[in-house]
Amino acid sequence: MDDSNDDIDKANEQRRAKLVKAGVAVGVGSAAIVAALLYASKVKKKRR
């Protein structure tokens, strides 16, 4: 039974690692979008 519990623990850790990576990717992507929007609005203001 220890082997099956170890397998479950490993699967849970792998799933958690994937979710953490996905969360980091979403955060970085969101920050990039916000930075791009801020830059775009800054450039538009200078042209006027």
C-alpha positions, 0 to 999 in steps of 0.5 A: 500500500505504501507504493500506491500512496507514493504513486499518488503523492508523486502524481499530486506533486507533478500536478501541483508543479504543472499548476504552479507553472501555468499560474506563473505563465499567466501572471507573466503574460498578464504583466506583459499585456498590461505593460504593452497597453501602458506603453501604447497609451503613452505613445498615443499621448505623445503624438497629440 
